[in-house]
Each structure stands twice: as structure tokens, then as C-alpha cells.
Amino acid sequence: MLAHLPRRVANLCLIAVMLPFWTSLLVRTYAWLVLLQRQGLINKWGMELGLWDAPLPLVHNLAGTLIGMVHIMLPFLVLPVLGSMRAIDRDYVKAAASLGASPTRAFWSVFFPLSLPGLLAGALIVFIICLGFYVTPAVLGGGKVILVSNQIANDIELFFNWGAASALGVVLLVLTLLVLWVASRVTRLDQVLGEGRR
């Protein structure tokens, strides 16, 4: 939608996507904790509207953690995809339509494949950042959702097991390098990172 809107309107909508960047990560995480808890606004409004009868367990579990992480990671995916989509020449889609393709067929056959470098770049950025995510799973997961970074912190702070923490750190590094290597085999990284268009 942002790629096809007039530039002025798209920029206003982009501000809404960028709003999370203007607030501290810790503040955003605790805001979600307030919204999602049993007596929070979401449960309160849901029960008032009759959508559910009892408060839903939305915090201290995987659901709350995913909601918070998606909110925080959204701009990191939207921005590369938007840049890739804005660079696509609209005449390609018009040419597909003039050859008889429906709007859906033109999107999946022409527009979507051309936007894949931006999608891959966004997915890489989000995945690598999420590998080291610590604050959001710790607060919204309530100790029940353990990511690698949380386990490393627990090994050091609770168990004083520097060996296990170091091993997990190496695994994290190797996993990141492996993902980058696989991405480089699938497509050229200079194209994903935007250098191929210069």
C-alpha cells in the first residue's frame, strides 16, 4: 500500500510505521505489558465488547512475546521491502496487464519476484536482530519464554557457567554466519543490500 500511495500520503503513513523508533525499547515493552495483562486494556475492551468472557492469558507466554517482538521488528522489515518496491518500474505491471494478466497474476508473476531482494534483506535483518533479543522476551515472556540471549544471561548471572554461555555465544555467531552464507548462495548480498542498483 505504501509503495502505491502518492508520495505525500505514503510518507504520512510511514511516520506511523516509524513511531516505534521514537520510543525506548524498554518503554515499548512495558507498554505492551500494561496493554496485554489480565486487567489490561485489550482484555478489558474485549470483554466489554463481548468478544470473550474471561481475560485471555496474553502475557508471560509465547503469544505476548510474539506480539511485542512483531511490533518492535515491524519497521526493520517494512523499510527494506518499501525501498525495493518503490524501485520497481510500474511499466512492468502495466505491460503484464496489457498482455492479459489479471491484477493478482501481475502481482505474483511480476511485482512480487522483483520485490524479493527487499523482502530477503528485511527478513535477514529481523532474523539476526531477533537472535540477540533479550529485553522483550524477558519482560513479556516472564521467564517462561527463553531465547538464546536469555539463556546466555541465565548461564552467567544465575549459574555462573561461563563455559555454557561462551558455547551458546559461539553457536549464535555461527548461526548468524550460516544464515548470511545461505542468503549469499540464494541471491547476491550486494543486490539485497541495495548496492546492485548503483
Rosetta blueprint (number, residue, H / E / L):
1 M L
2 L L
3 A L
4 H L
5 L L
6 P L
7 R H
8 R H
9 V H
10 A H
11 N H
12 L H
13 C H
14 L H
15 I H
16 A H
17 V H
18 M H
19 L H
20 P H
21 F H
22 W H
23 T L
24 S L
25 L H
26 L H
27 V H
28 R H
29 T H
30 Y H
31 A H
32 W H
33 L H
34 V H
35 L H
36 L H
37 Q L
38 R L
39 Q L
40 G L
41 L H
42 I H
43 N H
44 K H
45 W H
46 G H
47 M H
48 E H
49 L L
50 G L
51 L L
52 W L
53 D L
54 A L
55 P L
56 L L
57 P L
58 L L
59 V L
60 H L
61 N L
62 L H
63 A H
64 G H
65 T H
66 L H
67 I H
68 G H
69 M H
70 V H
71 H H
72 I H
73 M H
74 L H
75 P H
76 F H
77 L H
78 V H
79 L H
80 P H
81 V H
82 L H
83 G H
84 S H
85 M H
86 R H
87 A L
88 I L
89 D L
90 R H
91 D H
92 Y H
93 V H
94 K H
95 A H
96 A H
97 A H
98 S H
99 L L
100 G L
101 A L
102 S L
103 P H
104 T H
105 R H
106 A H
107 F H
108 W H
109 S H
110 V H
111 F H
112 F H
113 P H
114 L H
115 S H
116 L H
117 P H
118 G H
119 L H
120 L H
121 A H
122 G H
123 A H
124 L H
125 I H
126 V H
127 F H
128 I H
129 I H
130 C H
131 L H
132 G L
133 F L
134 Y L
135 V H
136 T H
137 P H
138 A H
139 V H
140 L H
141 G L
142 G L
143 G L
144 K L
145 V L
146 I L
147 L L
148 V H
149 S H
150 N H
151 Q H
152 I H
153 A H
154 N H
155 D H
156 I H
157 E H
158 L L
159 F L
160 F L
161 N L
162 W H
163 G H
164 A H
165 A H
166 S H
167 A H
168 L H
169 G H
170 V H
171 V H
172 L H
173 L H
174 V H
175 L H
176 T H
177 L H
178 L H
179 V H
180 L H
181 W H
182 V H
183 A H
184 S H
185 R H
186 V H
187 T L
188 R L
189 L H
190 D H
191 Q H
192 V H
193 L L
194 G L
195 E H
196 G H
197 R H
198 R L
